Amino acid sequence: MEILFCFLNWVSSFAYTDEESGSKMDIHNLATVIAPNILYPSAKQVTANNNKSSSSSSGQTAGTN
């Protein structure tokens, strides 16, 4: 993770070199693009959460009938 952050910091260092050779990928734009790709739940967590929510909702509906 540290290497990734160092790389992103290095990439963001080119954001303001000059008008022709600079990029618009400053640290905030990089975070906006990279974070959703890094901070997503694993497939196991998603299915476990879906199973919990479906079993708890079915238990709630069964108790109200």
mmCIF file of the N, C-alpha and C atoms, coordinates in Angstrom:
data_MODEL
# 
_entry.id   MODEL 
# 
loop_
_atom_site.group_PDB 
_atom_site.id 
_atom_site.type_symbol 
_atom_site.label_atom_id 
_atom_site.label_alt_id 
_atom_site.label_comp_id 
_atom_site.label_asym_id 
_atom_site.label_entity_id 
_atom_site.label_seq_id 
_atom_site.pdbx_PDB_ins_code 
_atom_site.Cartn_x 
_atom_site.Cartn_y 
_atom_site.Cartn_z 
_atom_site.occupancy 
_atom_site.B_iso_or_equiv 
_atom_site.pdbx_formal_charge 
_atom_site.auth_seq_id 
_atom_site.auth_comp_id 
_atom_site.auth_asym_id 
_atom_site.auth_atom_id 
_atom_site.pdbx_PDB_model_num 
ATOM 1   N N  . MET A 1 1  ? 0.825   -1.171  0.000   1.00 0.00 ? 1  MET A N  1 
ATOM 2   C CA . MET A 1 1  ? 0.000   0.000   0.000   1.00 0.00 ? 1  MET A CA 1 
ATOM 3   C C  . MET A 1 1  ? 0.881   1.250   0.000   1.00 0.00 ? 1  MET A C  1 
ATOM 4   N N  . GLU A 1 2  ? 1.954   1.182   0.737   1.00 0.00 ? 2  GLU A N  1 
ATOM 5   C CA . GLU A 1 2  ? 2.859   2.340   0.790   1.00 0.00 ? 2  GLU A CA 1 
ATOM 6   C C  . GLU A 1 2  ? 3.435   2.647   -0.588  1.00 0.00 ? 2  GLU A C  1 
ATOM 7   N N  . ILE A 1 3  ? 3.765   1.625   -1.337  1.00 0.00 ? 3  ILE A N  1 
ATOM 8   C CA . ILE A 1 3  ? 4.312   1.821   -2.687  1.00 0.00 ? 3  ILE A CA 1 
ATOM 9   C C  . ILE A 1 3  ? 3.267   2.461   -3.590  1.00 0.00 ? 3  ILE A C  1 
ATOM 10  N N  . LEU A 1 4  ? 2.045   2.040   -3.464  1.00 0.00 ? 4  LEU A N  1 
ATOM 11  C CA . LEU A 1 4  ? 0.968   2.632   -4.255  1.00 0.00 ? 4  LEU A CA 1 
ATOM 12  C C  . LEU A 1 4  ? 0.811   4.118   -3.935  1.00 0.00 ? 4  LEU A C  1 
ATOM 13  N N  . PHE A 1 5  ? 0.833   4.459   -2.661  1.00 0.00 ? 5  PHE A N  1 
ATOM 14  C CA . PHE A 1 5  ? 0.702   5.861   -2.277  1.00 0.00 ? 5  PHE A CA 1 
ATOM 15  C C  . PHE A 1 5  ? 1.885   6.685   -2.756  1.00 0.00 ? 5  PHE A C  1 
ATOM 16  N N  . CYS A 1 6  ? 3.079   6.118   -2.704  1.00 0.00 ? 6  CYS A N  1 
ATOM 17  C CA . CYS A 1 6  ? 4.254   6.828   -3.227  1.00 0.00 ? 6  CYS A CA 1 
ATOM 18  C C  . CYS A 1 6  ? 4.119   7.056   -4.729  1.00 0.00 ? 6  CYS A C  1 
ATOM 19  N N  . PHE A 1 7  ? 3.622   6.055   -5.439  1.00 0.00 ? 7  PHE A N  1 
ATOM 20  C CA . PHE A 1 7  ? 3.422   6.202   -6.874  1.00 0.00 ? 7  PHE A CA 1 
ATOM 21  C C  . PHE A 1 7  ? 2.390   7.287   -7.183  1.00 0.00 ? 7  PHE A C  1 
ATOM 22  N N  . LEU A 1 8  ? 1.285   7.287   -6.458  1.00 0.00 ? 8  LEU A N  1 
ATOM 23  C CA . LEU A 1 8  ? 0.253   8.295   -6.689  1.00 0.00 ? 8  LEU A CA 1 
ATOM 24  C C  . LEU A 1 8  ? 0.767   9.696   -6.360  1.00 0.00 ? 8  LEU A C  1 
ATOM 25  N N  . ASN A 1 9  ? 1.571   9.807   -5.331  1.00 0.00 ? 9  ASN A N  1 
ATOM 26  C CA . ASN A 1 9  ? 2.178   11.094  -5.003  1.00 0.00 ? 9  ASN A CA 1 
ATOM 27  C C  . ASN A 1 9  ? 3.114   11.533  -6.124  1.00 0.00 ? 9  ASN A C  1 
ATOM 28  N N  . TRP A 1 10 ? 3.867   10.613  -6.682  1.00 0.00 ? 10 TRP A N  1 
ATOM 29  C CA . TRP A 1 10 ? 4.774   10.924  -7.792  1.00 0.00 ? 10 TRP A CA 1 
ATOM 30  C C  . TRP A 1 10 ? 3.980   11.377  -9.018  1.00 0.00 ? 10 TRP A C  1 
ATOM 31  N N  . VAL A 1 11 ? 2.890   10.679  -9.320  1.00 0.00 ? 11 VAL A N  1 
ATOM 32  C CA . VAL A 1 11 ? 2.053   11.049  -10.461 1.00 0.00 ? 11 VAL A CA 1 
ATOM 33  C C  . VAL A 1 11 ? 1.473   12.445  -10.257 1.00 0.00 ? 11 VAL A C  1 
ATOM 34  N N  . SER A 1 12 ? 1.038   12.741  -9.045  1.00 0.00 ? 12 SER A N  1 
ATOM 35  C CA . SER A 1 12 ? 0.445   14.053  -8.789  1.00 0.00 ? 12 SER A CA 1 
ATOM 36  C C  . SER A 1 12 ? 1.466   15.172  -8.852  1.00 0.00 ? 12 SER A C  1 
ATOM 37  N N  . SER A 1 13 ? 2.745   14.854  -8.764  1.00 0.00 ? 13 SER A N  1 
ATOM 38  C CA . SER A 1 13 ? 3.773   15.896  -8.835  1.00 0.00 ? 13 SER A CA 1 
ATOM 39  C C  . SER A 1 13 ? 3.858   16.510  -10.224 1.00 0.00 ? 13 SER A C  1 
ATOM 40  N N  . PHE A 1 14 ? 3.310   15.857  -11.224 1.00 0.00 ? 14 PHE A N  1 
ATOM 41  C CA . PHE A 1 14 ? 3.314   16.372  -12.595 1.00 0.00 ? 14 PHE A CA 1 
ATOM 42  C C  . PHE A 1 14 ? 2.076   17.225  -12.905 1.00 0.00 ? 14 PHE A C  1 
ATOM 43  N N  . ALA A 1 15 ? 1.216   17.444  -11.938 1.00 0.00 ? 15 ALA A N  1 
ATOM 44  C CA . ALA A 1 15 ? -0.049  18.125  -12.189 1.00 0.00 ? 15 ALA A CA 1 
ATOM 45  C C  . ALA A 1 15 ? 0.137   19.587  -12.576 1.00 0.00 ? 15 ALA A C  1 
ATOM 46  N N  . TYR A 1 16 ? 1.137   20.245  -12.069 1.00 0.00 ? 16 TYR A N  1 
ATOM 47  C CA . TYR A 1 16 ? 1.256   21.683  -12.292 1.00 0.00 ? 16 TYR A CA 1 
ATOM 48  C C  . TYR A 1 16 ? 2.601   22.080  -12.874 1.00 0.00 ? 16 TYR A C  1 
ATOM 49  N N  . THR A 1 17 ? 3.172   21.274  -13.746 1.00 0.00 ? 17 THR A N  1 
ATOM 50  C CA . THR A 1 17 ? 4.468   21.634  -14.304 1.00 0.00 ? 17 THR A CA 1 
ATOM 51  C C  . THR A 1 17 ? 4.360   22.850  -15.213 1.00 0.00 ? 17 THR A C  1 
ATOM 52  N N  . ASP A 1 18 ? 3.526   22.822  -16.210 1.00 0.00 ? 18 ASP A N  1 
ATOM 53  C CA . ASP A 1 18 ? 3.196   23.986  -17.044 1.00 0.00 ? 18 ASP A CA 1 
ATOM 54  C C  . ASP A 1 18 ? 1.961   23.657  -17.871 1.00 0.00 ? 18 ASP A C  1 
ATOM 55  N N  . GLU A 1 19 ? 1.500   24.591  -18.656 1.00 0.00 ? 19 GLU A N  1 
ATOM 56  C CA . GLU A 1 19 ? 0.254   24.412  -19.414 1.00 0.00 ? 19 GLU A CA 1 
ATOM 57  C C  . GLU A 1 19 ? 0.335   23.300  -20.453 1.00 0.00 ? 19 GLU A C  1 
ATOM 58  N N  . GLU A 1 20 ? 1.475   23.154  -21.109 1.00 0.00 ? 20 GLU A N  1 
ATOM 59  C CA . GLU A 1 20 ? 1.586   22.176  -22.192 1.00 0.00 ? 20 GLU A CA 1 
ATOM 60  C C  . GLU A 1 20 ? 1.869   20.764  -21.696 1.00 0.00 ? 20 GLU A C  1 
ATOM 61  N N  . SER A 1 21 ? 2.763   20.620  -20.736 1.00 0.00 ? 21 SER A N  1 
ATOM 62  C CA . SER A 1 21 ? 3.155   19.271  -20.343 1.00 0.00 ? 21 SER A CA 1 
ATOM 63  C C  . SER A 1 21 ? 2.546   18.822  -19.019 1.00 0.00 ? 21 SER A C  1 
ATOM 64  N N  . GLY A 1 22 ? 1.823   19.684  -18.323 1.00 0.00 ? 22 GLY A N  1 
ATOM 65  C CA . GLY A 1 22 ? 1.212   19.301  -17.058 1.00 0.00 ? 22 GLY A CA 1 
ATOM 66  C C  . GLY A 1 22 ? -0.045  18.482  -17.266 1.00 0.00 ? 22 GLY A C  1 
ATOM 67  N N  . SER A 1 23 ? -0.475  17.835  -16.228 1.00 0.00 ? 23 SER A N  1 
ATOM 68  C CA . SER A 1 23 ? -1.729  17.093  -16.280 1.00 0.00 ? 23 SER A CA 1 
ATOM 69  C C  . SER A 1 23 ? -2.672  17.670  -15.238 1.00 0.00 ? 23 SER A C  1 
ATOM 70  N N  . LYS A 1 24 ? -3.918  17.285  -15.287 1.00 0.00 ? 24 LYS A N  1 
ATOM 71  C CA . LYS A 1 24 ? -4.891  17.758  -14.306 1.00 0.00 ? 24 LYS A CA 1 
ATOM 72  C C  . LYS A 1 24 ? -5.089  16.745  -13.193 1.00 0.00 ? 24 LYS A C  1 
ATOM 73  N N  . MET A 1 25 ? -4.236  15.748  -13.130 1.00 0.00 ? 25 MET A N  1 
ATOM 74  C CA . MET A 1 25 ? -4.377  14.710  -12.126 1.00 0.00 ? 25 MET A CA 1 
ATOM 75  C C  . MET A 1 25 ? -3.606  15.085  -10.858 1.00 0.00 ? 25 MET A C  1 
ATOM 76  N N  . ASP A 1 26 ? -4.163  16.049  -10.119 1.00 0.00 ? 26 ASP A N  1 
ATOM 77  C CA . ASP A 1 26 ? -3.567  16.366  -8.827  1.00 0.00 ? 26 ASP A CA 1 
ATOM 78  C C  . ASP A 1 26 ? -4.001  15.295  -7.827  1.00 0.00 ? 26 ASP A C  1 
ATOM 79  N N  . ILE A 1 27 ? -3.596  15.433  -6.589  1.00 0.00 ? 27 ILE A N  1 
ATOM 80  C CA . ILE A 1 27 ? -3.838  14.382  -5.606  1.00 0.00 ? 27 ILE A CA 1 
ATOM 81  C C  . ILE A 1 27 ? -5.335  14.168  -5.355  1.00 0.00 ? 27 ILE A C  1 
ATOM 82  N N  . HIS A 1 28 ? -6.131  15.222  -5.440  1.00 0.00 ? 28 HIS A N  1 
ATOM 83  C CA . HIS A 1 28 ? -7.575  15.084  -5.217  1.00 0.00 ? 28 HIS A CA 1 
ATOM 84  C C  . HIS A 1 28 ? -8.249  14.346  -6.368  1.00 0.00 ? 28 HIS A C  1 
ATOM 85  N N  . ASN A 1 29 ? -7.845  14.627  -7.601  1.00 0.00 ? 29 ASN A N  1 
ATOM 86  C CA . ASN A 1 29 ? -8.423  13.917  -8.747  1.00 0.00 ? 29 ASN A CA 1 
ATOM 87  C C  . ASN A 1 29 ? -7.981  12.456  -8.755  1.00 0.00 ? 29 ASN A C  1 
ATOM 88  N N  . LEU A 1 30 ? -6.744  12.201  -8.394  1.00 0.00 ? 30 LEU A N  1 
ATOM 89  C CA . LEU A 1 30 ? -6.281  10.815  -8.310  1.00 0.00 ? 30 LEU A CA 1 
ATOM 90  C C  . LEU A 1 30 ? -7.063  10.043  -7.252  1.00 0.00 ? 30 LEU A C  1 
ATOM 91  N N  . ALA A 1 31 ? -7.298  10.668  -6.120  1.00 0.00 ? 31 ALA A N  1 
ATOM 92  C CA . ALA A 1 31 ? -8.063  10.005  -5.057  1.00 0.00 ? 31 ALA A CA 1 
ATOM 93  C C  . ALA A 1 31 ? -9.482  9.699   -5.511  1.00 0.00 ? 31 ALA A C  1 
ATOM 94  N N  . THR A 1 32 ? -10.085 10.601  -6.264  1.00 0.00 ? 32 THR A N  1 
ATOM 95  C CA . THR A 1 32 ? -11.443 10.394  -6.760  1.00 0.00 ? 32 THR A CA 1 
ATOM 96  C C  . THR A 1 32 ? -11.517 9.216   -7.713  1.00 0.00 ? 32 THR A C  1 
ATOM 97  N N  . VAL A 1 33 ? -10.481 9.038   -8.508  1.00 0.00 ? 33 VAL A N  1 
ATOM 98  C CA . VAL A 1 33 ? -10.471 7.959   -9.498  1.00 0.00 ? 33 VAL A CA 1 
ATOM 99  C C  . VAL A 1 33 ? -10.030 6.638   -8.888  1.00 0.00 ? 33 VAL A C  1 
ATOM 100 N N  . ILE A 1 34 ? -9.027  6.657   -8.037  1.00 0.00 ? 34 ILE A N  1 
ATOM 101 C CA . ILE A 1 34 ? -8.426  5.427   -7.530  1.00 0.00 ? 34 ILE A CA 1 
ATOM 102 C C  . ILE A 1 34 ? -9.197  4.838   -6.345  1.00 0.00 ? 34 ILE A C  1 
ATOM 103 N N  . ALA A 1 35 ? -9.687  5.657   -5.442  1.00 0.00 ? 35 ALA A N  1 
ATOM 104 C CA . ALA A 1 35 ? -10.304 5.158   -4.208  1.00 0.00 ? 35 ALA A CA 1 
ATOM 105 C C  . ALA A 1 35 ? -11.449 4.176   -4.443  1.00 0.00 ? 35 ALA A C  1 
ATOM 106 N N  . PRO A 1 36 ? -12.390 4.443   -5.329  1.00 0.00 ? 36 PRO A N  1 
ATOM 107 C CA . PRO A 1 36 ? -13.463 3.448   -5.521  1.00 0.00 ? 36 PRO A CA 1 
ATOM 108 C C  . PRO A 1 36 ? -12.956 2.114   -6.037  1.00 0.00 ? 36 PRO A C  1 
ATOM 109 N N  . ASN A 1 37 ? -11.840 2.124   -6.724  1.00 0.00 ? 37 ASN A N  1 
ATOM 110 C CA . ASN A 1 37 ? -11.291 0.874   -7.246  1.00 0.00 ? 37 ASN A CA 1 
ATOM 111 C C  . ASN A 1 37 ? -10.521 0.103   -6.187  1.00 0.00 ? 37 ASN A C  1 
ATOM 112 N N  . ILE A 1 38 ? -10.029 0.781   -5.174  1.00 0.00 ? 38 ILE A N  1 
ATOM 113 C CA . ILE A 1 38 ? -9.285  0.116   -4.105  1.00 0.00 ? 38 ILE A CA 1 
ATOM 114 C C  . ILE A 1 38 ? -10.207 -0.257  -2.956  1.00 0.00 ? 38 ILE A C  1 
ATOM 115 N N  . LEU A 1 39 ? -11.129 0.621   -2.616  1.00 0.00 ? 39 LEU A N  1 
ATOM 116 C CA . LEU A 1 39 ? -11.949 0.466   -1.421  1.00 0.00 ? 39 LEU A CA 1 
ATOM 117 C C  . LEU A 1 39 ? -13.312 -0.141  -1.727  1.00 0.00 ? 39 LEU A C  1 
ATOM 118 N N  . TYR A 1 40 ? -13.337 -1.231  -2.431  1.00 0.00 ? 40 TYR A N  1 
ATOM 119 C CA . TYR A 1 40 ? -14.595 -1.910  -2.697  1.00 0.00 ? 40 TYR A CA 1 
ATOM 120 C C  . TYR A 1 40 ? -14.637 -3.192  -1.870  1.00 0.00 ? 40 TYR A C  1 
ATOM 121 N N  . PRO A 1 41 ? -15.804 -3.633  -1.468  1.00 0.00 ? 41 PRO A N  1 
ATOM 122 C CA . PRO A 1 41 ? -15.897 -4.865  -0.685  1.00 0.00 ? 41 PRO A CA 1 
ATOM 123 C C  . PRO A 1 41 ? -15.620 -6.080  -1.559  1.00 0.00 ? 41 PRO A C  1 
ATOM 124 N N  . SER A 1 42 ? -15.089 -7.104  -0.950  1.00 0.00 ? 42 SER A N  1 
ATOM 125 C CA . SER A 1 42 ? -14.829 -8.324  -1.704  1.00 0.00 ? 42 SER A CA 1 
ATOM 126 C C  . SER A 1 42 ? -16.151 -9.008  -2.026  1.00 0.00 ? 42 SER A C  1 
ATOM 127 N N  . ALA A 1 43 ? -16.126 -9.919  -2.958  1.00 0.00 ? 43 ALA A N  1 
ATOM 128 C CA . ALA A 1 43 ? -17.343 -10.626 -3.367  1.00 0.00 ? 43 ALA A CA 1 
ATOM 129 C C  . ALA A 1 43 ? -17.915 -11.432 -2.209  1.00 0.00 ? 43 ALA A C  1 
ATOM 130 N N  . LYS A 1 44 ? -17.061 -11.956 -1.350  1.00 0.00 ? 44 LYS A N  1 
ATOM 131 C CA . LYS A 1 44 ? -17.535 -12.727 -0.196  1.00 0.00 ? 44 LYS A CA 1 
ATOM 132 C C  . LYS A 1 44 ? -18.306 -11.835 0.765   1.00 0.00 ? 44 LYS A C  1 
ATOM 133 N N  . GLN A 1 45 ? -17.815 -10.622 0.983   1.00 0.00 ? 45 GLN A N  1 
ATOM 134 C CA . GLN A 1 45 ? -18.499 -9.709  1.892   1.00 0.00 ? 45 GLN A CA 1 
ATOM 135 C C  . GLN A 1 45 ? -19.842 -9.288  1.324   1.00 0.00 ? 45 GLN A C  1 
ATOM 136 N N  . VAL A 1 46 ? -19.916 -9.068  0.032   1.00 0.00 ? 46 VAL A N  1 
ATOM 137 C CA . VAL A 1 46 ? -21.168 -8.640  -0.593  1.00 0.00 ? 46 VAL A CA 1 
ATOM 138 C C  . VAL A 1 46 ? -22.210 -9.739  -0.473  1.00 0.00 ? 46 VAL A C  1 
ATOM 139 N N  . THR A 1 47 ? -21.845 -10.987 -0.765  1.00 0.00 ? 47 THR A N  1 
ATOM 140 C CA . THR A 1 47 ? -22.814 -12.080 -0.669  1.00 0.00 ? 47 THR A CA 1 
ATOM 141 C C  . THR A 1 47 ? -23.192 -12.335 0.779   1.00 0.00 ? 47 THR A C  1 
ATOM 142 N N  . ALA A 1 48 ? -22.259 -12.198 1.703   1.00 0.00 ? 48 ALA A N  1 
ATOM 143 C CA . ALA A 1 48 ? -22.582 -12.387 3.117   1.00 0.00 ? 48 ALA A CA 1 
ATOM 144 C C  . ALA A 1 48 ? -23.547 -11.313 3.580   1.00 0.00 ? 48 ALA A C  1 
ATOM 145 N N  . ASN A 1 49 ? -23.335 -10.071 3.184   1.00 0.00 ? 49 ASN A N  1 
ATOM 146 C CA . ASN A 1 49 ? -24.244 -8.993  3.557   1.00 0.00 ? 49 ASN A CA 1 
ATOM 147 C C  . ASN A 1 49 ? -25.614 -9.180  2.922   1.00 0.00 ? 49 ASN A C  1 
ATOM 148 N N  . ASN A 1 50 ? -25.643 -9.642  1.677   1.00 0.00 ? 50 ASN A N  1 
ATOM 149 C CA . ASN A 1 50 ? -26.929 -9.885  1.010   1.00 0.00 ? 50 ASN A CA 1 
ATOM 150 C C  . ASN A 1 50 ? -27.682 -11.013 1.694   1.00 0.00 ? 50 ASN A C  1 
ATOM 151 N N  . ASN A 1 51 ? -26.973 -12.067 2.104   1.00 0.00 ? 51 ASN A N  1 
ATOM 152 C CA . ASN A 1 51 ? -27.616 -13.182 2.789   1.00 0.00 ? 51 ASN A CA 1 
ATOM 153 C C  . ASN A 1 51 ? -28.168 -12.745 4.144   1.00 0.00 ? 51 ASN A C  1 
ATOM 154 N N  . LYS A 1 52 ? -27.417 -11.922 4.857   1.00 0.00 ? 52 LYS A N  1 
ATOM 155 C CA . LYS A 1 52 ? -27.880 -11.439 6.163   1.00 0.00 ? 52 LYS A CA 1 
ATOM 156 C C  . LYS A 1 52 ? -29.111 -10.565 6.007   1.00 0.00 ? 52 LYS A C  1 
ATOM 157 N N  . SER A 1 53 ? -29.090 -9.670  5.038   1.00 0.00 ? 53 SER A N  1 
ATOM 158 C CA . SER A 1 53 ? -30.222 -8.763  4.872   1.00 0.00 ? 53 SER A CA 1 
ATOM 159 C C  . SER A 1 53 ? -31.464 -9.506  4.390   1.00 0.00 ? 53 SER A C  1 
ATOM 160 N N  . SER A 1 54 ? -31.301 -10.498 3.542   1.00 0.00 ? 54 SER A N  1 
ATOM 161 C CA . SER A 1 54 ? -32.479 -11.227 3.063   1.00 0.00 ? 54 SER A CA 1 
ATOM 162 C C  . SER A 1 54 ? -33.043 -12.118 4.156   1.00 0.00 ? 54 SER A C  1 
ATOM 163 N N  . SER A 1 55 ? -32.202 -12.723 5.002   1.00 0.00 ? 55 SER A N  1 
ATOM 164 C CA . SER A 1 55 ? -32.721 -13.572 6.068   1.00 0.00 ? 55 SER A CA 1 
ATOM 165 C C  . SER A 1 55 ? -33.346 -12.726 7.172   1.00 0.00 ? 55 SER A C  1 
ATOM 166 N N  . SER A 1 56 ? -32.786 -11.562 7.450   1.00 0.00 ? 56 SER A N  1 
ATOM 167 C CA . SER A 1 56 ? -33.384 -10.730 8.493   1.00 0.00 ? 56 SER A CA 1 
ATOM 168 C C  . SER A 1 56 ? -34.681 -10.102 8.009   1.00 0.00 ? 56 SER A C  1 
ATOM 169 N N  . SER A 1 57 ? -34.770 -9.746  6.745   1.00 0.00 ? 57 SER A N  1 
ATOM 170 C CA . SER A 1 57 ? -36.015 -9.172  6.244   1.00 0.00 ? 57 SER A CA 1 
ATOM 171 C C  . SER A 1 57 ? -37.103 -10.226 6.142   1.00 0.00 ? 57 SER A C  1 
ATOM 172 N N  . SER A 1 58 ? -36.749 -11.471 5.828   1.00 0.00 ? 58 SER A N  1 
ATOM 173 C CA . SER A 1 58 ? -37.764 -12.512 5.765   1.00 0.00 ? 58 SER A CA 1 
ATOM 174 C C  . SER A 1 58 ? -38.243 -12.869 7.165   1.00 0.00 ? 58 SER A C  1 
ATOM 175 N N  . GLY A 1 59 ? -37.373 -12.773 8.145   1.00 0.00 ? 59 GLY A N  1 
ATOM 176 C CA . GLY A 1 59 ? -37.784 -13.001 9.524   1.00 0.00 ? 59 GLY A CA 1 
ATOM 177 C C  . GLY A 1 59 ? -38.708 -11.916 10.020  1.00 0.00 ? 59 GLY A C  1 
ATOM 178 N N  . GLN A 1 60 ? -38.510 -10.704 9.608   1.00 0.00 ? 60 GLN A N  1 
ATOM 179 C CA . GLN A 1 60 ? -39.357 -9.601  10.014  1.00 0.00 ? 60 GLN A CA 1 
ATOM 180 C C  . GLN A 1 60 ? -40.747 -9.746  9.404   1.00 0.00 ? 60 GLN A C  1 
ATOM 181 N N  . THR A 1 61 ? -40.799 -10.137 8.140   1.00 0.00 ? 61 THR A N  1 
ATOM 182 C CA . THR A 1 61 ? -42.110 -10.265 7.490   1.00 0.00 ? 61 THR A CA 1 
ATOM 183 C C  . THR A 1 61 ? -42.871 -11.463 8.047   1.00 0.00 ? 61 THR A C  1 
ATOM 184 N N  . ALA A 1 62 ? -42.158 -12.526 8.427   1.00 0.00 ? 62 ALA A N  1 
ATOM 185 C CA . ALA A 1 62 ? -42.838 -13.694 8.965   1.00 0.00 ? 62 ALA A CA 1 
ATOM 186 C C  . ALA A 1 62 ? -43.433 -13.383 10.338  1.00 0.00 ? 62 ALA A C  1 
ATOM 187 N N  . GLY A 1 63 ? -42.775 -12.538 11.110  1.00 0.00 ? 63 GLY A N  1 
ATOM 188 C CA . GLY A 1 63 ? -43.273 -12.194 12.422  1.00 0.00 ? 63 GLY A CA 1 
ATOM 189 C C  . GLY A 1 63 ? -44.466 -11.266 12.381  1.00 0.00 ? 63 GLY A C  1 
ATOM 190 N N  . THR A 1 64 ? -44.640 -10.530 11.304  1.00 0.00 ? 64 THR A N  1 
ATOM 191 C CA . THR A 1 64 ? -45.751 -9.585  11.227  1.00 0.00 ? 64 THR A CA 1 
ATOM 192 C C  . THR A 1 64 ? -47.012 -10.224 10.673  1.00 0.00 ? 64 THR A C  1 
ATOM 193 N N  . ASN A 1 65 ? -46.921 -11.412 10.097  1.00 0.00 ? 65 ASN A N  1 
ATOM 194 C CA . ASN A 1 65 ? -48.111 -12.050 9.507   1.00 0.00 ? 65 ASN A CA 1 
ATOM 195 C C  . ASN A 1 65 ? -48.971 -12.629 10.564  1.00 0.00 ? 65 ASN A C  1 
# 
